[in-house]
Structure formats: structure tokens, C-alpha cells
Amino acid sequence: MPIRKSMKKAPVRRAGAESKEKMVSFGRAISNFFKKYFQFRGTATRAEYWWATLFIILVFVGAMVAAVLIQPLNMLLSAIIALMWVLFCVVIIVPMWSVAARRLHDAGYSAKILLVSLVFFVYSFVVPRYIVLNASIMWWIDWLSFFWGIIMLVLFVMPTKKQNNPYRD
């Protein structure tokens, strides 16, 4: 007598079926990026974070290409483009930190991790290279900053933590 297999089939799970509702388009991610300017609570999906990062990179590349192409023709216009880039950086610094904090929350980590990044960020702009007398200390800090950047990159690509995540809405 043949053994009967269960007539019930296991439900078929399609890849990406759960994440489809969370997928954010490029335009929506940029809209959220500026709408949630000061919102450090809540979460941001990987797509939302990386679309915002891509937007910043595209603006940077566009500004630099425009400045380089225009420089031989008009130095003043090239300087204006460079100044606009600096102003853009000042405008986006807060939303970039907020989307990074929300991305860390989505992965289940505290945004307080960003404070270490802030120390490296401030160090790179505030401490002039010629003031520090001991170059070996600077070398170590530069390497620590590099490795911290790799750690942050890994944290930003971590998947969404759905269970036991205190930061989820």
C-alpha cells in the first residue's frame, strides 16, 4: 500500500513579496528625505537611505562636471557653481543625518552610533593638519575613521529587523 502524502501544499513565498509594500521609488525617497528634515525617530528602509545617497552623489557629480566644463569659459560662473555646491551641502547635512539615524533604527540599532561618526566628521574639518605636532596620532585617527566608515557601511546595508525592534513604529 503506497504512503499517502499530505494533500495540503505549503504556501508559496515569492521573493520580495513582503518587501514590495516597503519599496520606495527614487522620487518618493527624495521627497521623504526633505519632508522628514528633522525627524530622527522612526525608520527608513534601505531603499529610502540609498536613493537619498544616490541623489546626493548625482548632484555632486553634476555640479563638478558643470564647474569643470564651464571653468575655461567663465571662471565666475564656475565659482558660483562651486558655491552652490557648498550651500547644498549645508542644506542637506541635517536630513542626511536624520535619514541615517532612521536607517539605523530600521536595522535595529541605536542612532547614538552616529555620535562616533560625528566625532570623526568634526575632527576632519576642525583639526587642521599643520597644528597637530605628532603625526603618528593623526595616522591612527585617520585609520580609525576609515574603519569606522566601513562599519557604518555594513550597518547601513543590514536588512530590516522586524521582530523585537524597539524603534519600529
Buried (B, 14 or more C-beta within 10 A) or exposed (E): EEEEEEEEEEEEEEEEEEEEEBEBEBEBBBEBBEEBEEBBEBBBBBBBBBBBBEBBEEBEEEBEEBBEEBBEEEEEEBEEBBEBBEEBEEEBEEBBBBBBBBBBBBBBBEBEBBEBBEBBBEBEEEEEEEEEEEEEEBEEBEEBBEEBEEEBEEBBEBEBBEEEBEBBE
